[in-house]
Amino acid sequence: MNPAHGTGTTSEAPETSGVPAGAPLPRPIDEFLHTPARLNICSLLAPAEWVLFSFLRESIGTSDSALSKQLSALEQAGYVEVRKERSVRRQTSVRLTEVGRTAFEEYLRGLEDLLARARGRG
């Protein structure tokens, strides 16, 4: 039997994950935010108070319907607020809610943790 393939008995220590004992577990990644479209939207909303729908659409390079679908999902999750104004012309603005901002910041911290681990600093 070949001990290297785990088919026999060896005196070697079992393989470990490479994570030091007692190290904190990584933060879970928010799978809902992890989609490219939602991640793009949140990254554009994070530094701003309100962002125009047209700016999001042009910055992401997507269609009105695709952006609307993602914004609806984010709104249902409580991550964004959508405001439709009808002053001179119809204008839609979007912002992160406190829940959305907190979720996005947690998501970013989780990514930072992953990067630090991958670079041997975590």
Disulfide bonds with the S-S distance in Angstrom:
none
